[in-house]
Amino acid sequence: MSMAPPRIVIQTPAAESRFSRGFYQVEEDALYVPLYPARTFFSYLDSDLLSLQTDNQGQLVFLQLLLPRPNWIANPSIAWPDVSLTADVRLLDFRNQLPEIGVETSPDRSLVRIAFASETEAVAYRLTETLICEVTPNARLTAIWIREIEDDRAAARMAAWRKGMKEGQNGPPETPFRRREIRG
């Protein structure tokens, strides 16, 4: 028996601007995607390979893909969808299992599409500049797109990005570390 993709509610346009970034944790062979402004974790939808963490209203706050990068299927023709409509997407299912997923990537591994179902009819909505979701006509999440994925070690770049967001920047800091001046 195959599980259905998660049910969602969509509000367009999005009421607020949100930001996200993909960080591939090299030591863990896992992709982490935090969203900002951050919200308090409430629930999740997950499987052995993917976890979608939400706040108490069903809004995505964190995505974790545990499938190692060598297992992503490289597709030279994969292309970021041309989407202009922003959306506030809320997941309706809580603490349920996600269906099996397929993961496609660009040859340089900077773009990923996580598919829950092979739907030919789907509309794409932009959650952030680096995160898109595809939705079926019957309000099911069929795929999530993530771009601008960068390698990270010990979550240092992710921590620097979050700090930059809290300090009011519109994106990740230019350099993930501050350099100390050494005077002699």
Buried (B, 14 or more C-beta within 10 A) or exposed (E): EEBBBBBBEBEEEBEEEBBBBBBBBEEBBBBBBBBBEBBEEBBBBBBEBBBBBBBEEBBBBBBBBBBEBEEBEEEEEBEBBEBEEBBBBBBBBEEBEBBBBBBBBBEEBBBBBBBBBEBEEBBBBBBBBBBBBBBBEEBBBBBBBBBBBBEBEEBEBBBBBBBBBEEEEEEBBEEBEEEEEEEE
